[in-house]
């Protein structure tokens, strides 16, 4: 695919730079959302389009913003927001990452305790 879709702040470098891409662009975007959830800010944000594009193209992320999260969360984040799409996790690899499979992360992800469902 080569179509540019979505917001630039969440888009993968290959989409931004017009390079043919595959489903791994979605894993990049998932990494951006994951970053936002962890630290409350976008991983790539700048008012100047040129600076924003450079940050995305080089994967320039402020990892200090997530210092307080677990090492497994940081590792997952780094493997999702990887500039080289061939080195980025696939969906299968992401779902099998230790973050989702460790005892510690399962309690971090237990949303049923905080969500109230309505019938």
C-alpha positions in Angstrom: 0.0 0.0 0.0 1.1 3.6 -0.5 -1.9 5.7 0.5 -1.4 8.2 3.2 -4.2 7.9 5.8 -4.8 9.1 9.4 -3.1 11.7 11.4 0.6 12.3 10.7 1.4 12.2 14.5 0.4 8.5 14.6 1.6 7.5 11.2 4.6 5.3 10.5 7.7 6.6 8.8 7.1 4.5 5.7 3.7 6.0 5.2 4.9 9.5 5.8 7.8 9.1 3.3 5.7 7.4 0.6 7.4 4.1 0.9 5.2 1.0 0.2 4.0 -0.4 3.5 2.2 -3.4 5.0 0.2 -4.1 8.1 3.1 -3.1 10.4 2.1 0.5 10.0 -0.8 -0.4 12.3 1.7 -1.8 14.9 3.6 1.6 14.8 0.3 3.4 15.4 -0.5 1.0 18.2 2.9 1.8 19.7 2.0 5.5 19.5 -1.3 4.9 21.3 0.5 2.7 23.9 3.0 5.6 24.5 0.1 8.0 24.9 -1.6 5.7 27.4 1.6 5.3 29.4 2.7 8.9 29.6 -0.3 11.1 28.6 1.4 12.8 25.6 1.9 12.0 22.0 5.3 10.4 21.2 5.7 12.7 18.1 4.4 16.2 18.5 5.6 19.5 17.1 3.9 22.5 15.6 6.4 22.6 12.8 5.5 20.0 10.2 9.2 19.7 9.1 10.3 19.0 12.6 7.5 16.5 13.2 8.4 14.6 10.0 12.0 14.4 11.1 11.1 13.1 14.5 8.9 10.4 13.0 11.4 9.5 10.3 14.2 9.0 12.9 12.0 7.6 15.6 13.0 10.4 18.0 10.9 9.6 21.1 11.3 11.0 24.6 11.6 7.8 26.6 12.3 9.8 29.8 8.5 10.5 29.8 7.9 6.8 30.6 10.6 6.3 33.2 8.1 5.1 35.7 6.7 2.2 33.7 7.9 -1.4 33.8 10.9 -2.6 31.7 8.6 -4.9 29.8 6.3 -2.0 28.8 9.3 0.0 27.7 10.6 -2.9 25.7 7.3 -3.4 23.9 7.1 0.3 23.2 10.5 0.4 21.6 9.8 -2.7 19.5 6.5 -1.2 18.2 8.0 2.3 17.5 10.8 1.0 15.4 11.6 3.0 12.2 12.7 0.0 10.1 9.4 -1.8 9.4 11.2 -5.2 8.9 12.5 -4.9 12.5 9.1 -3.8 14.0 7.0 -6.4 15.8 4.3 -8.2 13.9 0.8 -8.4 15.5 1.5 -12.0 16.5 4.9 -11.0 18.0 3.4 -8.1 19.8 0.6 -10.1 21.4 3.1 -12.7 22.5 5.4 -10.1 24.0 6.2 -10.7 27.7 4.2 -7.5 28.6 1.0 -9.3 27.8 2.1 -12.7 29.1 3.9 -11.9 32.4 2.2 -12.2 35.8 3.0 -8.5 36.5 1.5 -7.2 33.3 -1.7 -9.2 33.7 -2.4 -7.3 36.9 -1.5 -4.1 35.1 -4.0 -4.9 32.4 -6.8 -6.1 34.5 -9.3 -3.4 33.4 -12.3 -5.4 34.7 -11.5 -4.0 38.2 -11.8 -0.4 37.1 -14.5 -0.7 34.4 -18.2 -1.0 35.2 -20.3 -2.6 32.6 -24.0 -1.6 32.1 -26.5 -4.1 30.9 
